[in-house]
């Protein structure tokens, strides 16, 4: 039996404080997060609460975390603690190893995310929610790439946190491409552990799934996700961090690289981090919550997944200059007038930018949605299409990029006074030539962010007079302003298809 945990109240239900915001100078953006308070939370309690800082906090509901916590508290399986669920921003750039970006430049802002945790989020939570600053009571966790970030943070900053939980960690993170002379010595986290020093009291919880991926770069019959994790454990053991002692490893048979698997194994992690019983006495997800409901038809399953899936992010207003001077206010941008664009723009694109919305802000929002939703998929999942002859998710992403580049080029030409009629392009001919299905999803997402950054910079450089300039394409006249609205409108169409047609088909 689990050891009893003292509660100040008979209530065993957590309180979720949602939609909190923190203006970050380190990240130069507003960070959104939720806080989950334990039953009977008392901001004036004699001792501060242990705390879990969770990366990828936008997935609270998909992980069934509140329900899992309620069940754990109901069984008194964990001590009361505060959970700070930090939502991802530009995921492939802010998560990674703080010291090095990978070979494609991903993780370039991981050092800023580390700075944000150290100098902004931890002090804020300690002051606002009465959480502990003692390193032994601070846990950081994450999933996939954000799990790598959690491990990197705890390894390098034991002065503030001594425990990390990593679900399907991206320990493949490397400084050299596989076709450019890669060896296992190029794995960045392994290198950092090898060259670093363990701190007294450090502990790590590591999880993989046997179906996390299918890649096996050395063809030894062990998928890379498992091999990279086991090799990292070997590096830790060289520092005296022993398996089943300072390091707990959980391998989930048939476990996949998704929130369903991670949500099922969460009780093990939470009892490791905040429980008092021995591992053999820990409660499982089935014991806590019962078997997950079996959905009897594809339509019911699709409805269930749509309900749990995060909706498109709505950014909070930019902070004023007194709170975050680095963020400029976005002025309103007038909508294009009829006659400034082809008829099909009015049918498919322009109406998808809400009246009163700033299309530049919508482009920023859409990038974050793509990174948060698509960034969680495996390469295999990104090959999904919803019918014969339909594009895969990877191909749809490349099509959005192709269209954005073409529209932006047209805008550049017309803003500069181009008088020639610009040719159209055949999207159905372009997509097969891109070879999207043969590219890693991470590479496509990196390109996605780069193209979006260039698009935003281009349109922000135009004056109001340049936005109103009109040029000619094979489809007729179109203004620079109309092209600005067409880009997010076109992407909104494909994001709708992603949510309604593709995601419900994923395992």
DRENFI-783711 format. One record per residue: residue in one letter; x negated, y, z of N, C-alpha, C in turn. Coordinates in pm, whole numbers, plus 50000, padded with zeros to 5 digits. Each point is the difference from the previous one (the first is absolute). Layout:
BEGIN
AXYZXYZXYZ;...
END
This chain:
BEGIN
X499164988050000500845012050000499125012550000;X500505010749936499275012650003500025005950140;X498945007050033499945006950128500995011550000;X500685002650110500965010950002499305013549984;X500655009049928499505013549982500935009550073;X499455009350072500805009350080500625010749911;X501335001650010500705010449928500685009250101;X499975013149975500675009350091501505000149982;X500544992849902501435000149972500404986449947;X501304997050007500494987549944500215001249849;X499975012149949500155002049855498814993749927;X500244993049890498924993849924500035004349854;X500545011849972500105005149864499055011749980;X499244999449891499075010849972500745012149946;X499375011650008500515012449942499085004149886;X500565001649881499205004049884500225014949974;X498925007750013500055014349971499495001749857;X500905003649910499684999749857499685013949944;X499354999649884499785011849915499225010950072;X498994996150072499125009850061498955004449899;X499435011950021499055005649905498845006450076;X498844998849941498815006350058499205006049886;X499805013250004499225006849897498524997150023;X499384993349904498624995550017499045008749919;X499045005850068498945007249930499024990249938;X499774988850066499044990249947500464994549866;X501304997349987500554994249877500585010549906;X500165012050050500585011049922501384996449949;X500784993950085501394996749968500764998150129;X501304999249989500844996850114500134984850011;X499674994750116500084985750024501324996950068;X500724990449947501274995950060499794987250079;X500704998850110499854988250085501234998350087;X500174987750049501044996850098499324995650129;X500685001550110499504995350129501054990650059;X499574988350044500904990350063499664999450148;X500955004050082499805000750145500534987350066;X499344995050102500444987650064501245002150086;X500684989350038501155001350090499595007150129;X500855009050045499715006950125498845009649992;X499665004649881498875009249984500145011950094;X498915003250068499995011050097498795008949969;X500235012049947498865008749967499225004750122;X500564997750119499295003850123499554987850079;X499894988449933499574987850068498635001950062;X499734993150113498715001950067498794997249911;X500114989949915498894996549910500455001649856;X499125004449911500385001149859500244986349938;X500715000049889500364987549933498884995449906;X499774987049991499184995049888500645004249869;X499215000349892500515005549875499504992049881;X500874998649901499654993949872500195010549891;X498935003249928500075008649884500064991149877;X501125000749926500254990749890499945007449868;X499034996549916499955005349863501144994249918;X500315006249887501134995849916501294999650080;X500185009950085501165000250088501325001949930;X499995003049870501265001249925500724986749990;X499314989150034500594986649984500604994550129;X500295008450097500554995150127501204990949979;X500955004349919501234992349983499764987449917;X499155001149899499744988149918499274989350080;X499285004150103499324990650088500904994850112;X501225005550010500934996650110499365003050136;X499185010450005499255002550122500885003950119;X500955009149985500855003150117500714987750056;X500534991449911500684987950048499034990650069;X498814998749946498994991450063499625005350137;X499815013150011499665005950129501134998050101;X501245002049957501124998050092500004985850054;X499744990249911499994986050044498834997350095;X498845005549970498854998150089500255006150138;X500595011850001500305006450129501104992350074;X500974994949925501074992350063499444987650070;X498984993749941499354988350059498855003850093;X499795013050018498915005150084498664993749960;X499814999549868498794993749946498865009849980;X500305012950003498965010249985500225010850104;X498935006850034500135011350091500485012149922;X500635009750064500475011949928498835007549936;X500175003749874498995007949929500705008949900;X499295010249954500525009549902499414996549864;X500864999949898499574997349863500105012949919;X498895003949938499975011649910499844994749859;X501055001049919500014994449864499725011249901;X498795000349946499545010949914500244996449854;X500795007949932500344997049862498835003349908;X499864992049895498905001849905500215012349914;X498895006049958500035010949904499514994949867;X498855004949956499374995049877499254987450040;X500704989049996499564987750067498654995149952;X499794999449870498764994149948498805009250019;X500225012350044498885009150026499785002250149;X501075000150080499845002850143499674987650082;X500284988249948499624987750070498734994349935;X499204993550081498764993949952498975000250111;X498735000849963498925001250097499525014549998;X499905006150117499705014350007498645003449942;X499054990950011498645003049957499844999749849;X500764991249932499804998149857501344998349929;X500135006549883501084996449907499594987149929;X500984993549937499654987749929499445003549862;X499734989949919499315002049872500795008349900;X501315001350021500825008249913500335013650061;X499385003050114500275012750066501244999950086;X500624988450018501174999150089499535001050145;X500875005450083499625002250139499175012550019;X500075009349904499175012050006500385009250116;X501224998550052500445008550111500154992150131;X499444988050004500094992050122499325007050117;X498915007049974499325007150109500895011050056;X500835006149915500925010350047501134993850082;X500424988049961501034993250079499454996350138;X498754995650004499364997250129499945012650084;X499625011049937499965012850072501375003850052;X501034997749918501375002950042500374992050125;X499694987050002500304991950118499265005350122;X498715002549983499165003850114500375013650058;X500215009649913500115013950048501425005350003;X500954992749940501365005349993501044990350054;X500094988049943501084991150040499844994850142;X498814995050034499824994650136500205010850106;X499385011749986500255010450101501475004250006;X500675000549886501415003849999500844989850077;X499814987349970500794989650067499714999750149;X498755001950038499654999850141500675011550075;X500075011649936500605011750065501524999549998;X500574994549893501455000849982500744987950055;X499394988149994500734987950035499384992150114;X499115006350075499474993950122499384986449972;X499184999349894499334987449967498555000750048;X499444988450019498674998850059498905004349902;X498965005950057498785003049924498904990050032;X500294990350088499004989850033499824990749880;X498804998449947499804991749879500564986050013;X499974994250120500514986350017501504999249987;X500705011350003501465000349987500465006049868;X499075001649907500325005849869499774989349893;X501034997249921499954990149894500335007049869;X499284996549893500275005349866500224988149908;X501035000749915500324988649913500465004949865;X499964990749903500465003549867500094987749912;X500425002349876500324989349907499245002249869;X499364989449952499285000749874498945011150008;X500115010349916499005010650001500035008050129;X501185002050057500065007350127499494991450115;X500014986749982499374991250098498505001449998;X499425000949880498565002949989499675013050071;X500835010349980499765012950065500064998750152;X500954992050051500114998150145498764993150055;X499524989649932498804993050044498815009449999;X499845007549891498875009349987500025010450112;X501205004850034500115010250104499554994450135;X500504988350036499664994450131498534995850006;X499484994649889498594995950000499085012050024;X500335011349939499115011650009500345009750112;X501174998350063500385009650105500514992750125;X499174991550058500414993150123500165009550118;X499515012449984500165009850108501455004350016;X500854997349898501415003850010500954988049986;X499564989249936500864988349981499144987549993;X500414989650073499194987850007500664988049932;X501245001549953500684988449942500655003749867;X499904990649905500605002149868500764987749957;X501125002149932500764989349938500035001949850;X499684989449926499885001149854500844989049935;X501035004049927500864990849927499554999749854;X499544988449953499564998649860499075011349958;X498955001950077499095011249979499294999749866;X499785011749943499315001349871498494999550020;X499534988850053498574998850029499184996949875;X500664999449884499294999149873499375013449961;X500385010850066499565013749968498505000149970;X499625004049882498624997849955499435012349929;X498695000249993499305011349939499604997249855;X500294988049950499614996449863501104991449939;X500305002249871501014992149932499524985749978;X500974990849988499644985949983499174997749874;X500245008049896499274998149874498785009049989;X499575005750113498835008949999498954995350100;X499804986950006498964994650086500414998450145;X501314998950025500494998650137499444987650070;X499685001550128499764988850091500795002550127;X500124990050084500775001850124499375010550092;X498725003249978499365010550078500575013849969;X500805001049893500595012949962501305003050073;X500504990850082501225002750075499695010150110;X500725011249997499615011550082500224997850149;X501124994250039500244998250143499034990050058;X499684989649927499014990350047498645006750018;X499655008649905498735007350008499975009150121;X501105007050024500055009250114499924992750134;X500654988350008499924992150123498584994650017;X499434995249890498654994250006498995010350048;X500145012349956499035010450034500385007650127;X501194997050055500455007350119499734992550128;X500675004450105499824994050131501354998850068;X500304988350054501264998050072499955007350133;X501175003850048500125006750129500644990750101;X499615000950124500644991650103501505002450003;X500764989150003501455001150009500715000149867;X499285000449888500674999949870500664986549976;X501225000549944500754987949968500745002249868;X500124989349922500635001149869500984988549978;X501155003449944501034990349960500075000549848;X499734988749933499944999649854500964989549947;X500745003249896500984990949943499844999349849;X500174988049945500104998249856501174990749970;X500404999549874501014990549954499424991649889;X500354987449995499434991249898500475003749860;X501055008149991500475004949870499825015149989;X499035005550075499735014349993499685004249856;X499314991649928499625002849862499624986949933;X499585000749875499524988149929498555001449958;X499415011950019498615002349957499034991250078;X499054994349929498954991650059498725002749919;X499325010850033498925005049913498834990349987;X499764991750103498884990549990500474985749973;X501294998349974500564987149957499664988750099;X500115003250129499724989650100501274994250061;X501155003849944501264994650049500605007550117;X499355010950045500515008250110500315013749945;X501235004850016500345013149946499155010750068;X499765010849928499095010350048500465006150132;X501325001950018500505006450122499584992350124;X500074986749993499614991750114498484999850014;X499304998249889498544999150008499395013050051;X500495011449953499475012850046500225001950150;X501164995750049500285001350143499134990750083;X499864987549956499144990650074498555004549999;X499545005549887498625005149995499815011850093;X501035008550011499915011250093499934994950144;X500754989550030499944994150134498594994750030;X499334994849898498634995450019499105011850036;X500185011249931499215011950033500295004550144;X501254999550040500355003950137499374990550102;X499994987249965499424990250092498515002450022;X499335005049897498585003450016499805011150103;X501055007750025499955010650101500574995250134;X500294987150012500504994650126501505000350015;X500735003549892501465000050005500494986649949;X500424991350091500244985949970501444997349958;X500194990849904501364995749965500704994350123;X501305003050010500844995450111499615006150134;X499075009349996499655007550121500265014849970;X498995006649948500165014249965500725001849866;X500034989649919500655000849868501074989249991;X501225004049968501084990249975500285000049851;X500034988249941500284998449857501264991649982;X500945005249922501254993249973500154998449849;X500094987749954500194997249858501404994449981;X500835007149926501404996549983500164991349876;X500394987650020500224991049887501175005349916;X499785001149870500985005549905500275014850026;X499185006450082500175014350024499585008249880;X500785010349970499735008549884499565013950043;X499555007549900499505013550024501185009749999;X500874998850101501185008650001500535001650142;X500975009050012500535003450132500774988450063;X500564991249918500734988750056499074991150082;X498844996749944499034991950073499485007550122;X499635012549981499425007750111501025001750113;X501265002149963501025001550103500184987350081;X499844988349936500174987350072498874997250097;X498815005149971498864997350086499755011350100;X500785010849991499835011350091500084996050148;X500914990950042500034996550142498674994850052;X499284992349917498694995050042499065011650027;X499955009649908499125011650017500395008250122;X501305002850015500435008750110499774993650136;X500164986950008499724993250127498494999150025;X499214999049894498545000750014499595013650053;X500635010549949499605013650036500575004550133;X501254996250031500675005750116500654989750092;X499814987249971500574989850086499094996550116;X500534991850092499234995750117499844984950007;X500754992849918499914985550002498844995249914;X499624987350015498994994049915500594997149862;X499114998949902500454998549861500964988349982;X499764988950067500854988349984501415002150052;X500235010650077501335002650055500735011249927;X499385005349894500645011049928501244995249928;X500975009149990501244997249929499815002549851;X500664991949918499935001649855501175008549952;X499935003949874501105007749942501314992250001;X499924987049974501224991950000500614999550140;X499154998950102500514999750138500595013550039;X499405010849949500465013350038501245004249923;X500004997549869501025005749913500874989749932;X499614987150007500694989949925499575000249855;X500414990249924499634999449859500645011649927;X499255005649903500555010749919501204994749921;X500985008649981501194996149928499654995849857;X500624989449952499834995649863501055007149915;X499545007449903500935007749918500524991249887;X501314999349987500614989849918500105003049852;X499725012349957500095002949858498985010849967;X499555000549874499035010349961500525014150024;X501305002349980500525013450018499965004250146;X500314990950091499935003350142498565002350041;X499094991949949498595002050030499545013649951;X500425003749878499605012849945500535011550085;X501264998950044500565010650085499245001250130;X499654988550058499265000150126498645006749983;X499304996849890498685005849980500095014949972;X501035004149927500155014449974500245007550130;X500734993650093500285006750127498735001750082;X499094990349992498785000650079498905008049933;X500085001649868498915006349928499955014850032;X498805005750023499915014450025500555007949882;X500765010450028500545008449895498965010249958;X500185006349884499035009949956499775010550107;X498755003150023499645009250108500515014049968;X500495006950101500345014049988499015007750086;X499145007549933498945006850075500605010850088;X499465001950119500405011350082499515012949937;X500575011350039499495012649947498545001850034;X499295007149914498615002950031499935008050130;X499014997150086499845007850121499675014449964;X500365009250090499645013849971498515002350025;X499525011549957498565002450003499444999650142;X500845003150098499515000150138499694986050049;X500714989849947499784986550047499044992249912;X499945003649872499114992749911499695008949880;X498995008350013499735010349902499574994449865;X499514987949999499514994349875501124996249904;X501254999450048501114995649914500755012349948;X499935002749869500765011349947501484996749989;X500845010250009501424998049977500244998349851;X500984991549964500324997649860501175009149959;X499775009149907501115008549956501014991949920;X501235005249995501034993549920499645001049851;X500384989849924499764999849856501344998849930;X500305009749914501305000049931500094988149906;X501224995049982500234988849910499955004849855;X499654991349907499995003949859501415002549948;X500095008649902501295003449943500354990649885;X501294997149980500404991949884499475006349872;X499584991549908499405004849877498495000150005;X499444998450123498544999750017499464985849999;X500844990249970499534986250004500944991249918;X499544988149959500844990949922501194995150081;X501034995749933501234995750067499754988450095;X499074990949965499804988450087499385003750134;X499345011650009499505004850129501175002150095;X501125005449947501165003150083500754987450039;X499794989349928500674987550032499214991650100;X498685000349991499194990550076499065006250102;X499565012549979498905005350081500395011750089;X500465011049940500235012350076500964997950117;X501134992849982500924998450114499414992150117;X498914992849979499394992250108499115008550091;X499865012749969499375009550092501135007750065;X500274998050129501155006450063499975015249987;X501185005949989500115014649994499395005950127;X499135009849983499345006350113498704993550040;X499714988249944498764992950034498835005749919;X498844999650060498785004149931499414987749932;X499874999949867499504987949932498584996350040;X499185009850039498644996850045500034992250131;X500875004050090500134992750127500564986149974;X500964999049906500554986849967498914990849945;X499085005449919498904991849949499114995050114;X499775008350101499224995750116500734989050076;X501295001850019500814989950069499984986749926;X500145000649870500074987749921498684992450002;X498895007250001498714993350012499924992350131;X500455006350108499964993350130500924987850002;X501165001349936500924988649998499374988349924;X499395002949886499354989449922498904993550082;X499195008050067498894994550078500524991750117;X501075004550064500514992850116500724987249961;X500775000349892500804988349962499204990449914;X499425005049892499254991349909498674995950063;X499425008750082498724996850062500054988150093;X501204995650039500134988450087500144986949923;X500095000949868500214988149920498674993149969;X500074987249975498844992749952499935001449848;X498844996449943499895000449855501004990749934;X500254988750063500984990649946501405006050001;X500385006550109501325006250007500155011149896;X498905007249973500065011249906500144995449855;X499954986949975500254994649866501484997149976;X500845002550102501434997149992500685008849895;X500864994149919500935007849918501424995050028;X500995007849959501364996450038500804994149883;X499314996449892500704993649889499084998049882;X500394991449908499184997649881499755013049924;X498745002249964499645011949924499885012650082;X500264999450131499875011850085498565001050051;X499605012450029498645002250049499834994550141;X498794996050031499664996750139499875012950080;X499894998850130499795011950084498725007149959;X498944992549975498745006249956500215007649869;X500704993849905500225006549871500875012550016;X500994999450087500855011750023499195011650058;X499074996950091499155010450057499145006549892;X499424991949913499175005449893500855008349904;X501234995649972500895007949914500265013750062;X500245000550131500225012950066498765008849984;X498824994150014498765007749983499845004949856;X500254991249904499905004249859500915011949973;X501254999150045500965010849976499575012850069;X499504998850122499555011850074498845006849928;X499084992149950498865005849928500465007049872;X500904993649924500495006049877500745012950030;X500914999850098500765012150034499075011150048;X499004996450082499085010150050499175005949887;X499574991649906499245005249885500855009649918;X501264996549978500885009049927500145013350074;X500154999250132500135012250080498745008649988;X498834993750005498755007349985499945007049865;X500334992749894499955005849866500935012049987;X501264998450046500975010849983499675011950089;X499494997350121499625011050089498865008149941;X499164993449918498865006949938500375006349865;X501274998449960500455006649878499934991649874;X499904986850013499934991349883501245001749911;X499765001549868501105002249906500324987549918;X499134990249998500254988049922501054991150069;X500704992249919500944990250053499224987850048;X500204996250126499274988650056500744987049972;X499264989349975500654987249967500674993750122;X500934991149973500584992050108499114988050031;X500484991250087499264987750027500984988650021;X499594988349962500854988050008499654992650129;X500855001350102499704994150130499914984849991;X500814993949915499994985449988498734994949934;X499365008549922498724996149940498835002850094;X500145010350082498915003850090499794989750112;X501094995350059499894991750121499214987249976;X500264992249895499214987749982498515002849981;X499685011449938498595003349975499265003650129;X500735003450105499365004150125499414988250077;X500514987849976499484988450072500225000850150;X501125005850042500245002450143499974987250081;X500554989249946500114987650078498654993550027;X498975004449929498664994650023499185008550094;X500595010650051499275009250089500434997850145;X499085001650097500404999450141500995011250032;X500984996950080500995010050038499335011850069;X498994997350082499325010950072499375009949902;X499474995049888499425009049901501075009049937;X501164994149972501085007949941500465010850097;X500104996750127500435009950099498975011050018;X498724996749988498965010350006500145009549882;X500214994449881500215008349881501275008550016;X501024994150058501275007050021499775012850082;X499244998550108499735011650086499175010549928;X499034995549918499145009449928500805007949896;X500854993049926500825006849899500955009950067;X500614995950111500945009050067499295012550052;X498814998350054499245011550049499725009749886;X499624994749883499715008749886501275007049952;X501124992949998501275005949956500405011550092;X499924997850129500365010550094499115012249985;X498704997749985499075011349984500305007849872;X500334992949892500295006749874501225008950011;X501114994750050501245007850005499925011350101;X499244998150107499845010950096499175011649942;X499274997349893499195010649940500805008849906;X501204995849962500775007649902500705011950065;X500045011049929500775011750043501464998149962;X500935007850058501414999049958500185002149851;X499225009149943500125002449855499574987849920;X498944993350045499564987949930501014988750013;X500664999050116501034989750016501145001749901;X500265012349959501125002749909499614998949853;X498734997649969499604998549861500574987249941;X500375000749873500654988949932499134995449883;X499854987149985499314994349886500874989649933;X499434993349903500804990649922499374986150000;X500854989950019499614986049987500854993849890;X499764987449973500794993149898501484999650037;X500325001650129501404999650046500645013750004;X499235010649971500565013450002499275009050098;X500545011950023499335009450090500074995550146;X498985003850077499984996850143499115010250070;X500445004550117499235009950075499074993050098;X498985007350043499094994850103500784997150128;X500965008750032500824998150120500804986949992;X500554997149882500774987649984499114987850016;X498785000849950499074988850017499664997950146;X499885010850076499754998850144501124992450069;X501245002549961501134992950061500144985949944;X499574997949875500164986949939499114989550066;X498815004050045499074990150057500574993650126;X500425007650103500604993350117501344993649968;X500765005749904501274993949964499804986349937;X499014998949913499704987049937499534990050105;X499155004550092499514990950104501154995850092;X500915009250030501144996550085500834988849938;X500145000349868500714989349930499324986650024;X498694999649990499294987250016499924995750147;X499965009450093500064996350141501354993950035;X501055005249936501334994150019500014985549951;X499424997649884499934986449948499174991150092;X498925005550054499154992250092500814995450120;X500755009250060500774996650120501164990649970;X500675002149886501234992749973499804987149922;X498974999349917499834988649911498824991050039;X498895006350039498784992250024499914994950144;X500075009050097499734996250138500944989150053;X501294999949964500864989350050499584986049952;X499174999249896499574987049949498764994650070;X499345008450079498754995850062500244990550116;X499094990450022500154990750112499795007350132;
END
